[in-house]
Amino acid sequence: METFQELIHSDKPVLVDFYADWCGPCKTMDPIIQQVASQIKGRVRVIKINVDKNGPAAQAYQIMSIPTYILFKSGNILWRHSGTIDKNSLAGVIAQHA
């Protein structure tokens, strides 16, 4: 199984969804993330990180509010957004980097 660091250092872009099970906006975003993930399948990897279970990763990237989305490529942050985002905006950002 790949570690978080191995995942984000991929040559392929990786969208990380920092969330928590109790977070209402995170639940609202779930279907949007799934729709975008199916649109970009193969070009960008999408992973979910539960901040309650992965404190070190959340601390390392200073996740202060959830949901927070970070798009990584080769370990570098290409884009970061906290809060909800509409499907077209998210897909557009990903398309710029995929």
C-alpha distances in whole Angstrom, upper triangle without the diagonal:
4,7,10,12,10,10,14,15,14,17,17,18,16,18,17,19,19,21,22,23,26,27,29,29,25,26,29,26,24,26,26,23,22,25,24,21,22,25,23,20,19,20,18,15,16,13,15,15,17,19,20,17,16,19,18,16,20,22,20,21,25,24,27,28,25,25,24,22,21,21,19,19,18,18,21,22,24,25,25,27,28,29,29,30,31,30,32,31,28,27,30,28,25,27,29,26,24
4,7,8,6,6,10,11,11,14,14,15,13,15,14,17,17,20,21,23,26,26,29,28,24,26,28,25,23,25,25,21,21,24,23,19,22,24,21,19,17,18,16,13,14,12,14,13,16,18,20,17,15,17,16,14,17,19,18,19,22,21,25,26,24,23,21,20,18,17,15,15,15,14,18,19,21,22,22,24,25,27,28,28,30,28,30,29,25,25,28,25,22,25,26,22,21
4,5,5,6,9,10,11,15,15,16,13,15,13,16,15,18,19,21,25,25,27,27,23,25,27,25,23,25,25,22,22,25,24,20,23,25,22,21,20,20,17,14,14,12,13,12,14,15,17,14,12,14,12,11,14,16,14,15,19,19,22,23,22,21,20,18,16,16,14,15,14,13,16,17,20,21,21,23,23,25,26,27,29,28,30,29,25,26,28,25,22,25,26,23,22
4,5,5,6,9,10,14,14,13,11,12,10,12,12,15,17,19,22,22,25,24,20,22,25,22,20,23,23,19,20,23,21,19,22,23,21,20,19,19,15,12,12,10,11,9,12,13,15,13,10,12,10,8,11,13,11,12,15,15,19,20,18,18,16,15,13,13,11,13,12,10,13,14,17,17,17,19,20,22,23,24,26,25,27,25,22,23,25,22,20,23,23,20,20
4,5,5,6,9,12,13,13,11,13,12,15,15,18,20,23,26,25,28,26,23,25,27,24,23,26,25,21,23,25,23,21,24,25,22,21,20,19,16,14,14,12,14,12,15,16,18,16,13,14,12,9,13,14,11,12,15,16,20,21,20,20,18,16,13,13,10,11,10,8,11,13,15,17,17,20,21,24,25,25,28,27,28,26,23,24,25,22,20,23,23,19,19
4,6,5,7,10,12,12,11,14,13,16,17,20,22,24,28,27,30,28,25,27,29,25,24,26,26,22,23,25,23,20,23,24,21,19,18,17,15,13,14,12,15,14,17,18,21,18,15,17,15,13,16,17,15,15,19,19,23,24,23,22,20,18,15,14,11,11,9,9,12,14,17,18,19,22,23,26,27,27,29,27,29,27,24,24,25,23,20,22,23,19,18
4,6,6,9,9,9,7,10,10,13,14,17,20,22,25,24,27,25,22,24,25,22,21,23,22,18,19,21,19,16,19,20,17,16,14,14,11,9,10,9,12,12,15,17,19,17,15,17,15,12,15,17,15,15,18,18,22,22,21,19,17,15,13,11,9,9,9,8,12,13,15,16,17,19,21,23,24,23,25,24,25,24,20,20,22,20,17,19,20,16,16
4,5,9,9,8,6,9,8,12,13,17,20,22,25,24,26,24,21,24,25,21,21,23,21,18,19,21,19,16,19,20,17,17,15,14,11,10,10,10,12,12,16,16,20,18,15,17,15,11,14,16,13,12,16,16,20,20,19,18,15,13,10,9,6,6,6,5,8,9,11,13,14,16,18,21,22,22,24,22,23,22,18,19,20,17,15,18,18,14,14
4,7,8,9,9,12,12,16,17,21,24,26,29,28,30,28,25,27,28,25,24,26,25,21,22,24,21,19,22,22,19,18,16,15,13,12,14,13,16,16,19,20,23,21,18,19,17,14,17,18,15,14,18,19,23,24,23,22,19,16,13,11,8,6,4,4,8,10,12,15,16,19,21,24,25,25,27,25,26,24,21,21,22,19,17,19,19,15,15
4,5,7,7,11,13,16,18,21,25,27,30,28,30,28,25,27,28,25,24,25,24,20,21,22,20,17,19,20,16,15,13,12,10,9,12,13,16,17,20,21,25,23,20,22,20,17,19,21,18,17,21,21,25,25,24,22,20,17,14,11,8,6,5,7,10,12,13,15,17,20,23,25,25,25,26,24,25,23,20,20,21,18,15,17,17,13,12
4,6,9,13,15,18,21,24,27,30,32,31,32,30,27,29,30,26,25,26,24,21,22,23,20,17,20,19,15,15,12,10,10,11,14,15,19,20,23,25,28,26,23,25,23,20,22,24,21,20,23,24,27,27,26,24,22,18,15,12,9,6,5,9,10,13,12,16,18,21,24,26,27,25,26,24,24,23,20,19,20,17,14,15,15,11,10
4,6,10,13,16,19,22,25,27,30,28,30,27,24,26,27,23,22,23,21,18,18,19,16,14,16,15,12,11,9,7,6,7,11,13,16,18,22,23,27,25,23,25,23,20,21,24,21,20,23,23,26,26,24,22,20,16,14,10,9,6,8,10,11,13,12,14,17,19,22,24,24,22,23,21,21,20,17,16,17,15,12,12,13,10,8
4,7,10,13,16,19,23,25,28,25,27,24,21,23,24,20,19,20,18,15,16,17,14,12,15,14,11,11,10,7,5,6,9,11,14,16,20,21,24,23,21,23,21,18,19,21,19,17,20,20,23,22,21,19,16,13,10,7,6,5,8,9,10,10,9,11,13,15,18,20,20,19,20,18,18,17,14,13,14,12,8,10,11,7,6
4,6,10,12,16,19,21,24,22,24,21,18,20,21,17,17,18,16,13,14,16,13,11,14,14,11,11,11,9,6,5,6,7,10,12,16,17,21,20,17,19,18,15,16,18,17,15,18,17,20,20,18,16,14,10,8,6,5,6,9,9,10,10,10,11,12,14,16,18,18,17,19,17,18,17,13,13,15,12,9,12,13,10,9
4,6,10,13,16,18,21,19,20,17,15,17,17,14,13,15,13,10,12,13,11,9,13,13,11,12,12,11,7,6,5,6,8,10,14,15,19,18,16,18,18,14,14,17,16,14,16,15,18,17,14,12,10,7,6,4,6,9,12,12,12,10,10,9,9,11,13,15,14,14,15,14,15,14,10,11,13,11,8,12,13,11,11
4,6,9,13,15,18,16,18,16,13,15,16,13,13,15,14,10,13,15,13,11,15,16,14,14,15,14,10,8,6,5,6,7,10,11,15,15,13,14,14,11,11,14,13,11,13,12,15,14,12,10,8,6,5,6,8,11,13,12,12,10,11,10,10,11,12,13,14,14,16,15,17,16,12,14,16,13,12,15,16,14,14
4,6,10,12,15,12,14,12,9,12,13,10,9,13,12,8,11,14,12,11,15,16,15,16,17,17,13,11,7,6,5,6,8,10,13,13,12,14,15,12,11,14,14,12,14,11,13,12,9,7,6,5,7,9,11,15,17,15,16,13,14,12,10,10,10,11,11,12,14,14,17,15,12,14,16,14,13,17,18,17,17
4,7,11,12,11,13,12,9,12,14,11,11,15,14,12,14,17,16,15,19,20,19,19,21,20,16,14,11,9,6,5,6,6,10,11,9,11,12,9,7,11,12,10,11,8,10,9,6,6,5,6,8,11,13,16,19,16,17,14,16,14,11,10,9,10,12,14,17,17,20,18,15,17,20,17,16,20,21,19,20
4,7,9,7,10,9,6,9,11,10,10,14,14,12,14,17,17,16,19,21,20,21,23,22,19,17,13,11,7,6,5,6,8,10,10,11,14,12,10,13,15,13,13,10,11,9,6,5,7,9,12,15,17,20,22,20,20,18,19,17,14,12,10,10,11,14,16,17,20,19,16,19,21,19,19,22,24,22,23
4,5,5,9,10,7,9,12,12,11,15,16,14,16,19,20,19,22,24,24,24,26,26,22,20,16,13,10,8,5,6,6,9,10,11,14,13,11,14,17,15,15,12,12,10,7,8,10,13,15,18,20,24,26,23,24,21,23,20,17,16,13,13,14,17,19,20,23,22,20,22,25,23,22,26,27,26,26
4,6,8,10,8,8,11,12,11,14,16,15,16,19,20,19,22,24,25,24,27,27,24,21,17,15,11,10,7,9,8,10,13,14,17,16,15,18,20,19,19,15,16,13,11,11,14,16,18,21,23,26,28,26,27,25,26,24,21,19,16,15,15,18,20,21,24,24,21,24,27,25,24,28,30,28,28
4,6,9,8,8,11,13,13,16,18,17,19,21,22,22,25,27,27,27,30,30,27,24,20,18,14,13,10,11,10,12,15,15,19,18,16,19,21,20,19,16,15,13,10,11,14,17,20,23,25,29,31,29,29,26,28,25,22,19,16,15,15,19,21,22,25,25,23,25,28,27,26,30,31,31,31
4,6,5,6,9,10,11,14,15,15,17,19,20,20,23,25,25,26,28,28,25,23,19,17,13,13,10,11,11,14,15,16,19,18,15,18,20,19,17,14,13,10,7,8,11,14,18,21,23,27,29,27,27,24,25,22,19,16,13,11,11,15,17,19,22,21,19,22,25,24,24,27,28,28,28
4,5,5,6,9,10,13,14,14,16,18,19,20,22,24,25,26,29,29,25,24,20,19,15,16,14,14,15,17,19,19,23,21,18,21,24,21,20,17,16,12,9,9,13,15,19,22,25,28,31,29,29,26,26,23,20,17,14,11,10,14,15,17,21,20,19,22,24,23,24,27,28,28,29
4,5,5,6,9,11,11,12,15,16,17,18,20,22,22,24,26,26,23,22,18,17,14,15,14,14,16,18,19,19,22,20,17,20,22,20,19,15,14,11,8,7,10,12,16,19,22,26,29,27,26,23,23,20,17,13,11,7,7,10,12,14,17,16,15,18,20,20,20,23,25,25,26
4,5,5,6,10,10,10,12,14,15,15,18,20,20,21,24,23,20,18,15,14,11,11,10,12,13,15,16,17,20,17,15,18,20,18,17,14,14,11,7,5,9,11,14,17,20,23,26,24,24,21,21,18,15,13,11,8,8,11,13,14,17,17,14,17,20,19,19,22,24,23,24
4,5,5,8,10,10,11,14,15,16,18,20,21,21,24,24,21,20,16,15,12,13,12,14,15,17,18,20,22,20,18,22,23,21,21,17,18,14,11,9,13,14,17,20,22,26,29,27,27,24,24,21,19,16,14,12,10,13,14,14,18,18,16,18,21,21,21,24,26,25,25
4,6,7,8,10,11,12,14,15,17,18,20,21,24,24,21,20,17,17,14,16,15,17,18,20,21,22,25,23,20,24,25,23,22,19,19,15,12,10,13,14,18,20,23,26,29,28,27,24,24,21,18,15,14,11,8,10,11,12,15,16,14,16,19,19,19,22,24,25,25
4,6,5,6,9,10,11,12,14,15,16,18,21,20,18,17,13,14,12,14,14,16,18,19,20,21,23,20,18,22,23,20,20,17,17,14,11,8,11,11,14,16,19,22,26,24,24,21,20,17,15,13,12,9,7,8,9,9,13,13,11,13,16,16,16,18,21,21,21
4,5,5,6,9,10,10,12,14,15,16,19,19,17,15,12,12,10,13,13,15,17,18,19,21,23,20,19,22,23,21,22,18,19,16,12,10,12,12,15,17,19,22,25,24,24,22,22,19,17,15,14,12,10,11,12,11,15,15,13,14,18,17,16,19,22,21,21
4,5,5,6,9,10,11,12,14,15,19,19,17,16,13,14,13,16,17,19,21,22,22,24,26,24,22,26,27,24,25,22,23,20,16,13,15,15,18,18,21,24,27,26,26,24,23,21,19,17,17,15,12,12,11,9,13,15,13,13,17,18,17,19,21,22,21
4,5,5,6,8,10,11,12,14,17,17,15,15,12,14,13,16,17,19,22,23,23,25,26,23,22,25,26,23,24,20,22,18,15,12,14,13,15,16,19,22,25,25,24,21,20,18,17,15,15,13,10,9,8,6,9,11,9,10,13,14,13,15,18,19,18
4,5,5,6,9,10,11,12,15,15,12,11,8,10,10,13,15,17,20,20,20,22,23,20,19,23,23,20,21,18,20,17,14,11,12,10,13,13,16,18,22,21,21,19,18,16,15,13,14,13,10,10,10,8,11,12,9,9,13,13,12,14,17,17,16
4,6,5,6,9,10,10,14,14,12,12,9,11,11,14,16,19,21,21,21,24,25,22,21,25,25,23,24,21,23,21,17,14,15,14,16,16,18,20,23,23,23,21,20,19,18,17,18,16,14,13,12,10,13,14,12,11,15,16,14,16,19,18,17
4,5,5,6,9,10,14,14,13,13,11,14,14,18,20,22,25,25,25,27,28,25,24,28,28,25,27,24,26,23,19,17,17,15,17,17,19,21,24,25,25,22,21,19,19,18,19,17,14,13,11,8,10,13,11,9,13,14,13,14,17,18,16
4,5,5,6,8,12,11,10,11,9,12,14,17,19,22,24,25,24,26,27,23,23,26,26,23,25,22,24,22,18,16,16,13,14,13,16,18,21,22,21,19,17,16,16,15,17,16,14,12,10,7,9,10,8,6,10,11,9,10,14,14,13
4,5,5,6,9,9,8,8,6,10,11,15,18,20,23,23,22,24,25,22,22,25,25,22,24,22,24,22,19,16,16,13,14,13,15,16,19,20,20,19,17,16,17,17,18,18,16,14,14,10,12,13,10,9,12,13,10,11,15,14,12
4,6,5,9,10,10,10,10,13,15,18,21,24,26,26,25,28,29,25,25,29,28,26,28,26,28,26,22,19,20,17,18,16,18,19,22,23,23,22,21,20,20,20,22,21,19,17,15,12,13,15,13,11,14,15,12,13,17,16,14
4,6,9,9,10,11,11,15,17,21,23,26,28,28,27,30,30,27,27,30,29,27,29,26,29,26,23,20,20,17,18,16,18,19,22,23,23,22,19,19,20,20,22,21,19,16,14,11,11,13,11,8,11,13,10,10,14,14,12
4,6,6,6,8,9,13,16,19,22,24,27,27,26,28,28,24,25,28,27,24,27,25,27,26,23,20,19,16,16,13,15,15,18,20,20,19,17,16,18,18,21,21,19,17,16,12,12,14,11,8,11,12,8,8,12,11,8
4,6,6,7,9,12,15,19,22,24,27,26,25,28,28,24,25,28,27,25,28,26,29,27,24,21,21,17,17,15,16,16,18,20,21,20,19,19,20,21,23,23,21,19,18,15,16,17,14,12,14,15,11,12,15,14,11
4,6,7,10,13,17,20,23,26,28,27,26,28,28,24,26,29,27,25,28,27,30,29,26,23,22,19,18,15,15,14,16,19,20,20,18,19,21,22,25,25,24,22,21,18,18,19,16,14,16,16,12,12,15,13,10
4,7,10,13,17,20,23,25,28,27,25,28,27,24,25,28,26,24,27,25,28,27,25,22,21,17,16,13,13,12,14,16,17,17,15,16,18,20,23,24,22,20,20,17,17,17,14,12,13,13,9,9,11,10,6
4,6,10,13,16,20,22,25,24,22,24,24,20,21,24,22,20,23,22,25,24,21,19,17,13,12,9,10,10,12,14,14,14,13,13,15,17,19,21,20,18,18,15,16,16,12,11,13,12,8,9,11,9,6
4,7,10,13,17,19,22,21,19,21,21,17,19,22,20,18,22,20,23,22,20,17,16,13,12,10,10,10,13,13,15,14,14,14,15,17,19,20,19,18,19,16,18,17,14,13,15,14,10,13,15,12,10
4,7,10,13,16,19,18,16,19,19,16,16,20,19,17,19,17,20,19,16,14,13,10,10,9,10,12,15,15,16,14,14,14,14,15,16,17,16,16,16,14,16,16,12,12,15,14,11,13,16,14,12
4,7,10,13,15,14,13,16,16,13,14,17,17,15,18,16,19,18,15,13,12,10,10,10,11,13,15,14,16,15,16,15,14,15,16,17,17,17,18,17,19,18,15,15,18,16,14,17,19,16,15
4,7,9,12,11,10,13,14,12,12,15,16,14,16,13,16,15,12,10,10,9,11,12,13,16,18,16,18,16,17,16,14,14,14,15,15,16,18,17,20,19,15,17,20,18,16,19,21,19,18
4,6,9,8,7,9,11,8,8,12,13,12,13,11,14,13,11,10,10,10,11,13,14,17,18,16,17,16,18,17,15,15,14,15,16,18,20,20,22,21,18,20,22,20,18,22,23,21,21
4,5,5,6,8,11,9,9,12,14,13,14,11,13,12,10,10,11,12,14,16,17,20,22,19,21,19,21,19,17,16,15,15,16,19,21,21,24,23,20,22,25,23,21,25,26,24,24
4,5,5,5,9,8,6,9,11,11,11,8,10,10,9,10,10,12,13,17,17,21,22,19,20,18,21,19,16,16,14,14,16,19,22,23,26,24,21,23,26,23,22,26,27,25,26
4,6,6,10,10,9,11,14,14,14,11,12,12,11,12,14,16,17,20,21,24,25,23,24,22,24,23,20,19,17,17,19,22,25,25,29,27,24,27,29,27,26,30,31,29,29
4,6,9,9,9,12,14,15,15,13,15,15,14,15,15,17,18,20,21,23,24,21,23,22,25,23,21,21,19,20,21,24,26,27,30,28,25,27,30,28,26,30,31,29,29
4,6,6,6,9,10,11,12,11,14,14,13,14,14,15,15,18,18,20,21,18,20,19,22,21,18,19,18,19,21,23,26,26,29,27,24,26,28,26,24,28,29,26,26
4,6,5,6,8,10,10,9,12,13,13,14,14,16,16,19,19,22,22,19,20,19,22,21,18,19,17,19,21,24,27,27,30,28,25,27,29,27,26,29,30,27,28
4,5,5,6,9,10,10,13,15,15,16,15,16,16,18,17,20,20,16,18,17,21,20,18,19,18,20,23,25,28,29,31,29,26,28,30,26,25,29,29,26,27
4,5,5,6,9,9,12,14,13,14,12,13,12,14,13,16,17,13,15,14,17,17,15,16,16,18,20,22,25,25,27,25,22,24,26,23,22,25,25,23,23
4,6,5,6,5,8,10,10,11,10,11,11,14,14,18,19,15,16,14,17,16,13,14,13,15,18,20,23,24,26,24,21,23,25,22,21,25,25,23,24
4,5,5,6,9,11,13,14,12,14,14,17,16,19,20,16,17,15,19,18,15,16,15,17,20,22,26,27,29,26,24,26,28,24,24,28,27,25,27
4,6,8,11,14,15,16,13,14,12,15,14,17,16,13,13,13,16,16,14,16,16,19,21,23,26,27,29,26,23,26,27,23,23,26,25,23,24
4,6,9,11,12,13,10,11,9,12,12,15,15,12,12,10,13,12,10,12,12,15,18,19,23,24,25,22,20,22,23,20,19,23,22,20,22
4,6,9,11,12,10,12,11,15,15,18,19,16,15,13,16,14,11,12,11,14,18,19,23,24,26,23,21,24,25,21,22,25,24,23,25
4,6,7,9,7,9,10,14,15,18,20,17,16,14,16,14,10,10,9,11,14,17,20,22,24,21,19,22,23,20,20,24,24,22,24
4,7,9,8,12,13,17,18,22,24,20,19,17,19,16,12,11,9,11,14,17,21,23,25,22,20,24,24,22,22,26,26,25,27
4,6,7,10,13,16,18,22,24,21,21,17,19,16,12,10,7,7,11,14,17,20,22,19,18,21,23,20,21,25,25,24,26
3,5,8,11,15,17,21,24,21,20,17,18,15,12,10,6,6,9,12,15,17,20,18,16,19,21,19,19,23,23,23,24
4,7,10,13,16,20,22,20,20,16,17,14,11,8,6,5,7,10,13,14,17,15,13,16,18,16,17,20,21,21,22
4,7,10,13,17,19,17,16,13,14,11,7,6,4,6,8,10,13,15,17,15,12,15,17,14,15,18,19,18,19
4,7,10,13,16,15,14,10,11,8,6,5,6,8,9,10,13,13,15,13,10,12,14,11,11,15,15,14,15
4,6,10,13,11,10,7,8,6,4,7,9,12,13,13,15,15,17,14,11,13,14,11,10,14,14,12,14
4,7,10,10,8,6,5,5,6,9,12,14,15,14,16,15,16,14,10,12,12,9,8,11,11,9,10
4,7,6,5,5,6,7,9,12,15,18,19,18,20,19,19,17,14,15,15,12,10,13,13,10,11
4,5,5,7,7,10,12,16,19,21,22,21,22,21,21,19,16,16,16,13,11,13,12,9,10
4,6,9,10,13,15,19,21,24,25,24,26,25,25,23,20,20,20,17,15,17,16,12,13
4,7,9,12,13,17,19,22,24,23,25,25,25,23,20,21,21,18,16,18,17,14,15
4,6,9,11,15,17,21,22,21,24,23,23,21,18,19,19,15,14,17,15,12,14
4,6,7,11,14,17,19,18,20,20,20,18,15,17,16,13,12,15,14,11,13
4,7,11,14,17,18,17,19,18,18,15,13,14,13,10,10,12,10,8,11
4,7,11,13,14,13,15,16,15,12,10,12,12,8,9,12,10,9,12
4,7,10,12,11,14,15,16,13,11,14,13,10,11,14,14,13,15
4,7,8,8,12,13,14,11,10,13,13,10,12,15,15,15,17
4,7,8,12,14,16,13,12,16,16,14,15,19,19,18,20
4,7,10,13,15,13,12,15,17,15,16,20,20,20,22
4,7,10,12,10,10,13,15,14,15,18,19,20,21
4,7,8,7,6,10,11,11,12,15,16,17,18
4,6,6,6,9,10,11,13,14,16,18,18
4,6,5,6,8,10,11,12,14,16,16
4,5,5,6,9,10,10,12,15,15
4,6,5,6,9,10,11,13,14
4,5,5,6,9,10,11,12
4,6,5,6,9,10,10
4,5,5,6,9,10
4,5,5,7,9
4,5,5,6
4,5,5
4,6
4
